[in-house]
Amino acid sequence: MTKSVLAAVRTAPGVTEMREFPKPHIDVDSALIKIEVAGICGTDAKLYFSPPDTPSTRGPVIMGHENVGTIAEAGEAFKRRHGLSEGDRVFVEHYVACYNCDWCRIGEYRHCEATDWRTNPDARRFGYTSSDNPGRLWGGFSEYMYLPWNAVLHKIPDAVSPELAGLVMPLSNGIEWALLTAGIGYGDTVLIQGPGQQGLSQLVAAKQAGATQIIMSGTTRDRERLNLALELGADEVIDILQEDAREKIMDLTQGRGVDYVLDCTSRAGTAPLLLGVDVLTRRDGTMLVQGEMAAFPDFPLKKITEKSITIKSARGHSYRACELAVAQVASGRFPLEKLATHRYGIDQVDHAIRVLAGQTDEDAIHISMMPELVGCAGGQTNTAGGL
């Protein structure tokens, strides 16, 4: 077993340093996983350039919260509690649950106070927690990651590759938001705005649930992603810069509108929400909103109440959503490997985050950080949709 661990550490906003840490002591209640894949998503880009400033997140942070790896070392109590052995591959949720509150008891760790750094100054969460805290290795941009007794784990079937398993988190978000939160089901019509990894994951979830008509919208620069959406099961795609989106949606639905709108545009302003309100069915439609909006002057409350629209927010995932995502990946029903477009080594974390943030010419849907690639050139992994 190694005595030191190499990790990419955020030392300041937009700054990464490679550092070595001593291997943490593993007692009967803890474990160490060898990281195979750590996914990079939009949240990483946001927190890289504007990190939160709380006692638990302040200081050097090993980012990476979409983590898959194998159990390298584990205490006996840890193995009994989780039903795992050395060598087992697991997906690690980024929440570190207390297992005692009402939320934890129903599997909704995302709402547990012990893991919410926004309200708890001593919270723990993988990819967010300072390496000054005990255990040190609190993120996946590292060769190994520390697991306390209360980590939330999901075993990955042997037939699933590490890189495919790295898609479990965006897929679990898609399942949580589209199915468990919004409530999409058999026979529904759906508009998904934004063909990023979250939008495409929600497309897969809605298709699996039996939605009859799925429309995906994006911009001209999203052409290859929109083509991928068609491969994953979208019935129609719309380039909102080349077509009148409202007119086309109403034409495709014979003037009825859609039952559900899933807004995955994140910080694209008020236009997507206004379009969603406009094209929702005349009565009792549902809109799911992801991301942030600093201000919304002239919020269309009158139209929302007149149409009896329900607005729900998308936040995180539940234990059940993760289990369903693991099953979805293992099923092989969809060509999900086409979502994993880029891979990089730990020494390329800064560049990888900038790629996802749109600061380079590369167009990545989902990026895999793979420690085994340290020192390699990295970059594009496949030619899905021409990416």
KOLPA-42193 format. One line per 4 residues: their letters; for each residue y, x, z of N, C-alpha, C. Coordinates in steps of 0.02 Angstrom, whole numbers, plus 50000, padded with zeros to 5 digits. Layout:
N
a = Y/X/Z/Y/X/Z/Y/X/Z | ...
***
This chain:
387
mtks = 49940/50043/50000/50000/50000/50000/50062/50044/50000 | 50110/50025/49960/50172/50062/49953/50209/50068/50020 | 50247/50121/50028/50287/50130/50089/50360/50112/50077 | 50381/50110/50013/50450/50091/49997/50449/50042/49939
vlaa = 50502/50002/49935/50507/49948/49886/50572/49955/49848 | 50569/49953/49781/50628/49957/49739/50654/49886/49727 | 50720/49877/49734/50750/49811/49724/50819/49817/49693 | 50839/49765/49656/50907/49760/49630/50948/49721/49681
vrta = 51001/49750/49705/51040/49721/49760/51111/49705/49737 | 51133/49644/49749/51203/49626/49737/51243/49653/49796 | 51286/49701/49782/51326/49732/49835/51398/49707/49836 | 51419/49674/49784/51486/49645/49779/51484/49595/49722
pgvt = 51534/49551/49716/51533/49504/49660/51527/49539/49593 | 51474/49522/49555/51464/49551/49489/51442/49623/49489 | 51416/49648/49546/51395/49718/49550/51324/49722/49577 | 51280/49758/49541/51211/49769/49563/51198/49843/49572
emre = 51162/49860/49625/51140/49929/49637/51064/49928/49647 | 51031/49980/49622/50960/49989/49635/50952/50025/49702 | 50912/49995/49747/50901/50024/49812/50827/50023/49831 | 50809/50069/49874/50741/50069/49901/50743/50047/49974
fpkp = 50695/50005/49992/50689/49980/50060/50621/50000/50088 | 50617/50013/50152/50551/50024/50182/50511/49959/50179 | 50446/49964/50168/50404/49905/50168/50409/49871/50236 | 50423/49806/50238/50430/49773/50303/50363/49769/50340
hidv = 50368/49766/50405/50307/49758/50446/50281/49687/50438 | 50217/49681/50423/50185/49616/50414/50141/49603/50475 | 50161/49551/50513/50122/49533/50573/50075/49476/50556 | 50045/49446/50607/49994/49394/50595/50023/49332/50562
dsal = 50089/49322/50568/50120/49261/50543/50160/49271/50479 | 50157/49329/50447/50197/49341/50388/50154/49370/50332 | 50186/49379/50274/50150/49406/50216/50199/49442/50170 | 50170/49478/50122/50208/49513/50072/50178/49495/50004
ikie = 50221/49474/49957/50194/49462/49889/50221/49514/49841 | 50178/49532/49794/50198/49576/49739/50227/49532/49684 | 50291/49540/49670/50325/49498/49622/50300/49512/49551 | 50281/49459/49516/50262/49465/49446/50318/49439/49401
vagi = 50349/49384/49421/50404/49355/49383/50455/49325/49431 | 50519/49338/49417/50573/49303/49452/50618/49274/49398 | 50620/49208/49393/50661/49176/49342/50735/49182/49359 | 50776/49179/49307/50849/49181/49315/50877/49117/49286
cgtd = 50919/49083/49324/50948/49020/49301/51024/49020/49310 | 51055/48965/49293/51128/48960/49297/51155/48970/49367 | 51117/48950/49417/51139/48959/49486/51146/49033/49502 | 51100/49074/49475/51105/49147/49486/51171/49174/49458
akly = 51189/49151/49398/51251/49174/49368/51311/49155/49411 | 51310/49093/49435/51365/49070/49477/51371/49111/49541 | 51313/49121/49575/51315/49157/49639/51324/49232/49631 | 51309/49257/49572/51319/49329/49560/51393/49346/49558
fspp = 51430/49305/49522/51502/49319/49514/51545/49288/49570 | 51520/49236/49603/51557/49204/49658/51508/49191/49715 | 51487/49244/49750/51436/49234/49803/51464/49196/49863 | 51420/49157/49896/51443/49122/49957/51458/49172/50012
dtps = 51503/49154/50056/51524/49199/50111/51509/49166/50178 | 51448/49172/50200/51427/49148/50266/51392/49205/50302 | 51383/49200/50368/51348/49255/50404/51280/49272/50375 | 51242/49223/50352/51174/49237/50328/51173/49264/50256
trgp = 51226/49249/50217/51227/49270/50147/51274/49329/50135 | 51311/49349/50185/51360/49403/50178/51324/49471/50177 | 51350/49518/50137/51320/49585/50136/51275/49593/50075 | 51234/49645/50075/51190/49658/50017/51136/49604/50011
vimg = 51130/49576/49952/51082/49522/49940/51036/49538/49882 | 50971/49533/49892/50923/49535/49837/50918/49464/49811 | 50947/49452/49752/50945/49385/49724/50875/49371/49694 | 50868/49312/49664/50804/49292/49635/50771/49239/49676
henv = 50775/49175/49653/50748/49120/49692/50695/49080/49655 | 50674/49103/49595/50620/49070/49557/50562/49119/49553 | 50523/49124/49606/50479/49181/49614/50404/49164/49611 | 50369/49206/49573/50296/49201/49567/50267/49270/49580
gtia = 50214/49273/49619/50182/49337/49633/50115/49329/49666 | 50082/49384/49680/50017/49383/49712/50022/49407/49784 | 49982/49378/49827/49982/49398/49898/49955/49469/49903 | 49998/49516/49924/49977/49586/49929/49952/49602/49999
eage = 49981/49571/50049/49963/49583/50118/49982/49521/50159 | 49939/49499/50203/49954/49439/50242/49919/49442/50309 | 49953/49417/50360/49923/49411/50426/49872/49355/50428 | 49827/49359/50476/49773/49310/50480/49799/49239/50492
afkr = 49849/49232/50535/49876/49165/50549/49911/49138/50486 | 49945/49181/50450/49978/49160/50388/49926/49134/50338 | 49871/49170/50330/49820/49150/50282/49788/49084/50302 | 49775/49075/50366/49746/49011/50388/49794/48953/50378
rhgl = 49857/48964/50394/49907/48911/50389/49916/48888/50316 | 49915/48935/50270/49929/48918/50200/49866/48912/50157 | 49808/48927/50185/49746/48922/50146/49744/48972/50089 | 49769/49032/50100/49774/49083/50048/49740/49148/50069
segd = 49726/49190/50019/49697/49255/50031/49735/49307/49990 | 49726/49371/50007/49756/49424/49966/49731/49416/49894 | 49776/49426/49847/49759/49420/49776/49775/49353/49746 | 49786/49301/49787/49804/49235/49761/49874/49236/49731
rvfv = 49881/49202/49674/49947/49197/49643/49982/49134/49669 | 50046/49140/49687/50083/49083/49715/50152/49078/49684 | 50176/49017/49681/50247/49004/49668/50280/48992/49735 | 50336/49025/49747/50371/49020/49811/50433/48978/49803
ehyv = 50437/48922/49837/50500/48885/49837/50554/48926/49871 | 50617/48917/49850/50669/48957/49881/50690/48931/49950 | 50670/48869/49966/50685/48842/50032/50640/48874/50085 | 50669/48888/50144/50630/48913/50200/50635/48860/50255
acyn = 50584/48819/50258/50586/48757/50297/50575/48769/50372 | 50599/48723/50413/50585/48727/50485/50518/48695/50502 | 50494/48650/50459/50431/48613/50467/50432/48565/50527 | 50491/48553/50555/50494/48513/50615/50541/48453/50610
cdwc = 50590/48456/50564/50638/48401/50560/50609/48343/50519 | 50644/48288/50518/50621/48229/50482/50612/48243/50407 | 50659/48283/50378/50654/48298/50307/50593/48339/50292 | 50580/48390/50332/50522/48433/50321/50457/48394/50327
rige = 50454/48347/50372/50393/48310/50383/50374/48265/50324 | 50423/48250/50280/50406/48211/50220/50409/48255/50157 | 50410/48321/50167/50408/48366/50110/50474/48376/50074 | 50529/48355/50104/50595/48362/50072/50632/48421/50103
yrhc = 50604/48481/50094/50633/48542/50124/50704/48556/50100 | 50721/48532/50041/50788/48546/50014/50843/48519/50059 | 50828/48469/50102/50878/48440/50146/50875/48469/50217 | 50829/48516/50229/50820/48544/50296/50881/48588/50314
eatd = 50906/48578/50373/50965/48616/50396/50951/48691/50402 | 50888/48708/50416/50871/48779/50425/50877/48820/50362 | 50878/48786/50303/50881/48822/50240/50945/48808/50201 | 50991/48772/50231/51054/48754/50196/51110/48800/50218
wrtn = 51125/48851/50178/51176/48899/50196/51246/48868/50194 | 51254/48810/50162/51320/48778/50159/51341/48751/50228 | 51292/48731/50268/51309/48700/50333/51282/48739/50393 | 51235/48785/50381/51204/48822/50436/51219/48896/50426
pdar = 51260/48926/50469/51280/48996/50460/51221/49045/50466 | 51165/49023/50494/51107/49068/50502/51048/49045/50458 | 51063/49009/50405/51010/48982/50362/50973/49038/50326 | 50910/49022/50306/50871/49068/50267/50851/49033/50202
rfgy = 50859/49069/50146/50838/49044/50081/50827/49103/50035 | 50771/49103/49999/50756/49159/49955/50808/49163/49899 | 50832/49224/49888/50882/49236/49837/50953/49230/49861 | 50962/49207/49922/51029/49195/49951/51040/49236/50015
tssd = 50988/49258/50048/50991/49286/50115/51003/49361/50113 | 51050/49385/50154/51066/49456/50157/51005/49497/50177 | 50999/49556/50145/50944/49602/50162/50956/49637/50228 | 51013/49623/50260/51024/49649/50328/50982/49610/50379
npgr = 50956/49551/50359/50917/49511/50405/50845/49537/50410 | 50810/49523/50465/50741/49546/50474/50698/49525/50415 | 50655/49571/50393/50613/49559/50335/50642/49592/50273 | 50707/49598/50270/50745/49633/50219/50736/49606/50148
lwgg = 50674/49596/50126/50659/49579/50056/50659/49504/50047 | 50720/49474/50042/50729/49401/50040/50743/49375/49970 | 50726/49413/49918/50737/49389/49850/50688/49419/49801 | 50683/49388/49743/50632/49407/49695/50650/49462/49647
fsey = 50714/49485/49646/50732/49540/49603/50711/49606/49637 | 50647/49611/49647/50619/49665/49688/50545/49674/49670 | 50517/49730/49689/50446/49741/49676/50403/49696/49722 | 50427/49686/49783/50391/49645/49832/50441/49599/49867
mylp = 50415/49545/49896/50457/49499/49933/50423/49480/49998 | 50462/49476/50051/50437/49459/50117/50430/49383/50124 | 50375/49361/50155/50365/49290/50168/50356/49277/50242 | 50402/49240/50273/50392/49222/50343/50340/49166/50348
wnav = 50321/49148/50408/50269/49097/50418/50287/49030/50385 | 50352/49015/50382/50374/48949/50358/50395/48949/50285 | 50373/48997/50245/50384/48994/50173/50345/48934/50144 | 50372/48905/50091/50339/48847/50059/50308/48873/49994
lhki = 50241/48869/49990/50204/48901/49936/50162/48850/49897 | 50150/48867/49833/50107/48827/49790/50060/48874/49753 | 49995/48863/49759/49948/48907/49726/49947/48893/49651 | 49945/48946/49612/49946/48942/49539/49875/48952/49513
pdav = 49850/48907/49470/49783/48915/49442/49776/48982/49405 | 49716/49010/49406/49705/49076/49375/49719/49075/49300 | 49709/49018/49268/49718/49015/49195/49791/49017/49173 | 49837/49007/49219/49908/49007/49203/49937/49077/49208
spel = 49969/49100/49156/49998/49168/49157/50058/49170/49204 | 50074/49230/49229/50133/49237/49273/50197/49212/49241 | 50208/49229/49177/50271/49209/49145/50276/49133/49137 | 50219/49101/49121/50219/49028/49117/50229/48998/49185
aglv = 50199/49028/49236/50209/49003/49305/50281/49009/49326 | 50317/49057/49296/50388/49065/49311/50431/49007/49290 | 50403/48960/49252/50440/48900/49231/50432/48843/49279 | 50393/48853/49333/50379/48798/49379/50443/48771/49410
mpls = 50490/48815/49429/50550/48788/49462/50593/48746/49415 | 50612/48768/49355/50651/48723/49312/50612/48659/49296 | 50546/48664/49287/50507/48604/49274/50506/48557/49334 | 50502/48586/49394/50502/48544/49454/50569/48509/49462
ngie = 50624/48543/49443/50689/48510/49444/50690/48453/49394 | 50663/48465/49334/50661/48413/49283/50622/48352/49306 | 50565/48364/49338/50524/48309/49364/50560/48273/49421 | 50590/48311/49466/50625/48281/49522/50683/48237/49498
wall = 50723/48264/49453/50784/48230/49433/50770/48172/49386 | 50728/48183/49335/50716/48131/49285/50671/48076/49311 | 50618/48094/49348/50568/48045/49368/50578/48020/49439 | 50581/48066/49488/50582/48045/49557/50651/48020/49580
tagi = 50704/48050/49552/50772/48028/49571/50798/47973/49525 | 50799/47987/49460/50825/47936/49413/50778/47877/49407 | 50712/47892/49405/50663/47838/49400/50641/47821/49330 | 50647/47868/49283/50626/47855/49213/50551/47842/49211
gygd = 50532/47794/49170/50461/47777/49163/50444/47752/49094 | 50386/47721/49090/50359/47697/49026/50406/47647/48993 | 50419/47659/48928/50459/47613/48888/50533/47621/48893 | 50558/47670/48931/50630/47678/48940/50661/47717/48882
tvli = 50727/47707/48873/50765/47745/48825/50812/47792/48863 | 50817/47854/48839/50851/47906/48878/50896/47949/48834 | 50956/47963/48858/51000/48014/48829/51003/48073/48876 | 50987/48132/48850/50992/48194/48889/51047/48236/48858
qgpg = 51098/48251/48897/51156/48289/48872/51150/48362/48895 | 51143/48407/48847/51139/48478/48864/51068/48505/48857 | 51053/48545/48805/50985/48571/48793/50971/48639/48825 | 50994/48648/48887/50976/48709/48923/50908/48701/48956
qqgl = 50889/48748/48999/50823/48745/49030/50814/48682/49071 | 50867/48658/49104/50860/48597/49144/50855/48536/49100 | 50895/48532/49047/50891/48476/49002/50824/48472/48967 | 50798/48530/48944/50734/48531/48910/50677/48514/48958
sqlv = 50684/48536/49021/50633/48519/49071/50632/48444/49085 | 50691/48414/49087/50694/48342/49097/50667/48304/49036 | 50675/48333/48977/50646/48304/48917/50570/48301/48924 | 50540/48356/48945/50467/48359/48954/50445/48307/49006
aakq = 50482/48302/49061/50464/48254/49113/50469/48182/49088 | 50523/48167/49052/50531/48099/49026/50478/48081/48974 | 50459/48130/48933/50407/48119/48883/50340/48107/48917 | 50325/48146/48968/50263/48139/49005/50259/48071/49039
agat = 50317/48045/49061/50319/47981/49096/50313/47921/49050 | 50318/47933/48984/50310/47879/48936/50373/47848/48910 | 50430/47883/48916/50492/47857/48888/50483/47846/48813 | 50505/47788/48789/50494/47769/48719/50540/47805/48671
qiim = 50603/47815/48692/50652/47846/48648/50693/47896/48688 | 50691/47960/48666/50728/48013/48700/50775/48045/48650 | 50840/48045/48666/50892/48074/48624/50921/48134/48661 | 50925/48191/48628/50953/48251/48658/51017/48269/48621
sgtt = 51071/48282/48659/51134/48301/48627/51154/48372/48647 | 51190/48404/48601/51216/48471/48613/51271/48485/48564 | 51290/48548/48558/51343/48568/48511/51313/48609/48454 | 51355/48628/48407/51332/48665/48349/51297/48730/48368
rdre = 51323/48764/48419/51292/48827/48440/51223/48816/48472 | 51206/48754/48488/51142/48738/48518/51089/48720/48466 | 51102/48732/48402/51057/48708/48349/50984/48727/48361 | 50971/48791/48377/50902/48812/48388/50872/48778/48449
rlnl = 50912/48767/48499/50887/48731/48559/50871/48658/48542 | 50913/48628/48501/50900/48559/48480/50836/48555/48438 | 50823/48606/48398/50761/48608/48361/50701/48613/48408 | 50709/48653/48461/50656/48659/48511/50646/48592/48546
alel = 50700/48556/48559/50695/48490/48590/50651/48444/48548 | 50658/48448/48483/50616/48407/48439/50542/48428/48445 | 50530/48493/48450/50462/48517/48460/50431/48492/48525 | 50474/48485/48576/50450/48464/48642/50444/48388/48648
gade = 50466/48351/48597/50455/48279/48597/50516/48235/48593 | 50576/48264/48585/50635/48222/48576/50628/48182/48512 | 50651/48119/48513/50647/48078/48453/50706/48090/48407 | 50764/48105/48435/50823/48119/48396/50866/48171/48432
vidi = 50903/48210/48393/50952/48257/48422/51019/48244/48390 | 51072/48258/48428/51140/48245/48404/51184/48307/48416 | 51217/48330/48364/51268/48382/48371/51335/48345/48381 | 51360/48346/48442/51420/48306/48457/51483/48331/48422
lqed = 51480/48393/48394/51537/48419/48358/51536/48400/48284 | 51478/48378/48260/51470/48361/48190/51461/48286/48178 | 51447/48249/48231/51434/48177/48225/51472/48139/48279 | 51483/48076/48267/51511/48032/48318/51453/48012/48364
arek = 51451/48043/48422/51393/48035/48466/51383/47962/48487 | 51438/47930/48505/51432/47860/48528/51405/47816/48472 | 51433/47824/48413/51413/47782/48357/51339/47793/48340 | 51316/47856/48341/51247/47869/48324/51199/47842/48377
imdl = 51217/47851/48441/51174/47826/48495/51167/47750/48491 | 51222/47716/48480/51219/47643/48476/51180/47622/48414 | 51186/47660/48360/51148/47644/48300/51073/47654/48312 | 51055/47709/48345/50984/47724/48359/50953/47673/48406
tqgr = 50994/47643/48448/50967/47594/48496/50983/47522/48476 | 51000/47512/48412/51016/47445/48386/51070/47410/48427 | 51119/47449/48449/51176/47421/48485/51164/47408/48559 | 51104/47420/48582/51087/47405/48653/51112/47459/48701
gvdy = 51111/47520/48679/51126/47575/48724/51063/47601/48757 | 51069/47652/48799/51012/47683/48832/51006/47659/48904 | 50945/47663/48930/50933/47644/49000/50955/47698/49049 | 50948/47761/49027/50963/47818/49072/51003/47870/49034
vldc = 51051/47901/49069/51087/47960/49045/51077/48016/49095 | 51052/48073/49071/51043/48132/49113/51094/48184/49090 | 51144/48196/49131/51198/48242/49113/51182/48312/49139 | 51165/48357/49094/51148/48426/49112/51198/48475/49083
tsra = 51260/48452/49073/51310/48495/49040/51344/48543/49088 | 51346/48527/49153/51372/48571/49205/51437/48606/49188 | 51490/48581/49216/51557/48609/49208/51585/48602/49138 | 51561/48552/49100/51586/48541/49032/51643/48490/49032
gtap = 51669/48472/49090/51724/48425/49093/51700/48353/49098 | 51748/48308/49088/51734/48237/49099/51705/48201/49038 | 51709/48232/48979/51687/48198/48917/51614/48176/48919 | 51566/48218/48942/51497/48195/48942/51486/48133/48986
lllg = 51518/48132/49044/51510/48074/49088/51540/48012/49058 | 51598/48019/49027/51630/47961/48995/51588/47934/48938 | 51558/47980/48898/51513/47958/48845/51453/47922/48875 | 51425/47950/48929/51368/47919/48961/51382/47849/48986
vdvl = 51439/47840/49017/51459/47773/49040/51464/47725/48981 | 51490/47751/48926/51500/47709/48867/51435/47686/48835 | 51385/47731/48832/51323/47714/48795/51267/47687/48839 | 51278/47683/48903/51226/47653/48945/51220/47579/48929
trrd = 51161/47552/48938/51148/47482/48924/51199/47437/48959 | 51208/47377/48932/51262/47334/48957/51257/47319/49032 | 51198/47318/49059/51190/47303/49130/51137/47347/49162 | 51153/47374/49219/51104/47405/49263/51074/47470/49237
gtml = 51114/47510/49202/51091/47576/49181/51099/47627/49237 | 51069/47686/49227/51072/47739/49278/51095/47804/49247 | 51142/47837/49280/51164/47903/49258/51149/47954/49313 | 51117/48009/49293/51104/48064/49339/51150/48122/49321
vqge = 51188/48147/49370/51238/48199/49358/51217/48263/49391 | 51216/48318/49353/51201/48384/49379/51263/48428/49371 | 51273/48475/49417/51328/48522/49409/51390/48502/49448 | 51446/48532/49428/51507/48524/49466/51564/48498/49423
maaf = 51607/48461/49455/51668/48438/49422/51724/48439/49474 | 51771/48483/49464/51823/48493/49515/51867/48432/49524 | 51883/48398/49468/51927/48341/49472/51910/48292/49416 | 51923/48228/49428/51909/48177/49377/51965/48125/49380
pdfp = 52022/48141/49347/52076/48091/49346/52055/48030/49305 | 52078/47972/49325/52062/47910/49290/51987/47897/49287 | 51953/47908/49343/51881/47895/49347/51869/47822/49327 | 51821/47808/49282/51813/47741/49254/51775/47694/49300
lkki = 51799/47685/49361/51763/47644/49410/51756/47571/49387 | 51807/47545/49355/51805/47475/49333/51747/47463/49285 | 51741/47508/49235/51687/47500/49186/51619/47510/49219 | 51615/47557/49266/51552/47570/49300/51529/47508/49340
teks = 51576/47478/49375/51557/47419/49414/51543/47359/49369 | 51581/47351/49315/51569/47296/49269/51500/47300/49237 | 51478/47361/49222/51413/47371/49190/51357/47380/49242 | 51376/47378/49306/51327/47387/49360/51287/47452/49352
itik = 51324/47506/49337/51293/47572/49327/51280/47605/49395 | 51222/47634/49402/51205/47674/49461/51213/47747/49444 | 51252/47783/49485/51260/47856/49475/51223/47892/49531 | 51179/47938/49511/51141/47978/49559/51154/48052/49547
sarg = 51148/48091/49599/51159/48163/49593/51093/48201/49592 | 51093/48256/49554/51033/48298/49549/51041/48357/49595 | 50992/48365/49641/50995/48422/49685/50924/48445/49704 | 50906/48504/49681/50844/48535/49703/50781/48497/49685
hsyr = 50728/48508/49722/50663/48480/49707/50625/48469/49772 | 50575/48426/49769/50532/48412/49826/50465/48448/49818 | 50425/48448/49871/50358/48478/49867/50317/48444/49813 | 50320/48378/49809/50281/48341/49759/50302/48360/49689
acel = 50367/48368/49677/50390/48387/49610/50362/48455/49590 | 50358/48502/49637/50330/48568/49622/50255/48563/49605 | 50219/48524/49643/50147/48515/49629/50137/48484/49560 | 50178/48435/49543/50173/48404/49477/50191/48454/49422
avaq = 50240/48499/49436/50260/48549/49387/50204/48600/49376 | 50170/48620/49429/50113/48666/49422/50059/48634/49378 | 50045/48569/49391/49995/48533/49351/50017/48528/49278 | 50082/48517/49267/50108/48512/49199/50100/48577/49162
vasg = 50116/48632/49194/50108/48698/49163/50035/48711/49146 | 49990/48694/49192/49919/48706/49183/49888/48662/49129 | 49919/48604/49115/49890/48556/49068/49890/48581/48996 | 49939/48622/48979/49945/48646/48911/49966/48593/48861
rfpl = 49992/48536/48885/50009/48482/48839/50070/48498/48796 | 50118/48534/48824/50179/48551/48788/50183/48626/48777 | 50216/48649/48723/50223/48721/48711/50278/48751/48755 | 50265/48749/48821/50316/48769/48869/50333/48844/48865
ekla = 50286/48883/48838/50300/48955/48832/50362/48968/48790 | 50382/48920/48749/50441/48929/48706/50506/48925/48746 | 50502/48902/48808/50562/48901/48850/50577/48971/48877 | 50525/49012/48885/50533/49080/48913/50552/49127/48857
thry = 50617/49134/48844/50640/49169/48785/50654/49243/48795 | 50669/49264/48857/50689/49333/48868/50657/49361/48931 | 50644/49426/48931/50617/49460/48990/50652/49527/49000 | 50662/49546/49063/50695/49609/49079/50662/49638/49142
gidq = 50673/49704/49152/50651/49738/49212/50703/49732/49268 | 50684/49754/49328/50731/49750/49385/50795/49789/49371 | 50789/49845/49336/50847/49887/49324/50895/49856/49273 | 50877/49796/49246/50920/49763/49197/50946/49696/49223
vdha = 50944/49686/49288/50964/49622/49317/51036/49605/49300 | 51081/49653/49307/51151/49639/49292/51159/49614/49221 | 51128/49648/49174/51133/49628/49103/51101/49559/49093 | 51043/49548/49124/51007/49484/49115/51050/49425/49138
irvl = 51083/49433/49195/51126/49379/49220/51184/49367/49173 | 51212/49420/49147/51268/49413/49099/51245/49380/49035 | 51184/49392/49014/51157/49358/48955/51156/49283/48968 | 51129/49263/49025/51124/49191/49040/51193/49160/49050
agqt = 51240/49200/49074/51308/49175/49085/51348/49169/49020 | 51318/49190/48964/51352/49185/48900/51401/49241/48886 | 51393/49298/48921/51440/49353/48912/51418/49403/48858 | 51361/49389/48826/51337/49431/48771/51323/49386/48710
deda = 51300/49417/48657/51285/49379/48596/51215/49347/48598 | 51176/49364/48648/51108/49337/48653/51109/49265/48679 | 51063/49224/48655/51057/49155/48677/50991/49146/48712 | 50992/49144/48778/50930/49138/48818/50926/49070/48849
ihis = 50865/49040/48847/50853/48977/48882/50830/48992/48953 | 50775/49029/48959/50750/49049/49025/50734/49123/49024 | 50758/49159/49073/50748/49231/49077/50698/49248/49132 | 50651/49292/49116/50602/49315/49165/50618/49387/49185
mmpe = 50630/49399/49249/50636/49467/49274/50565/49487/49296 | 50540/49543/49266/50472/49565/49279/50474/49638/49301 | 50458/49652/49364/50463/49720/49390/50424/49771/49349 | 50368/49749/49318/50328/49796/49279/50365/49824/49219
lvgc = 50421/49791/49200/50459/49813/49142/50515/49862/49161 | 50518/49884/49223/50570/49930/49243/50570/49991/49197 | 50629/50008/49171/50635/50064/49125/50624/50047/49053 | 50604/49982/49039/50593/49960/48970/50658/49930/48942
aggq = 50659/49919/48877/50719/49894/48845/50732/49821/48862 | 50679/49782/48871/50688/49711/48888/50713/49671/48830 | 50733/49608/48844/50762/49566/48793/50717/49510/48772 | 50722/49491/48709/50689/49431/48683/50613/49438/48686
tnta = 50579/49383/48704/50507/49384/48710/50471/49347/48655 | 50504/49300/48623/50471/49263/48569/50523/49240/48519 | 50500/49206/48468/50545/49183/48416/50550/49108/48415 | 50539/49076/48473/50542/49004/48476/50610/48979/48452
ggl = 50608/48935/48403/50670/48905/48379/50718/48955/48349 | 50694/49016/48334/50737/49065/48303/50777/49105/48353 | 50763/49096/48418/50801/49134/48468/50783/49207/48467
***
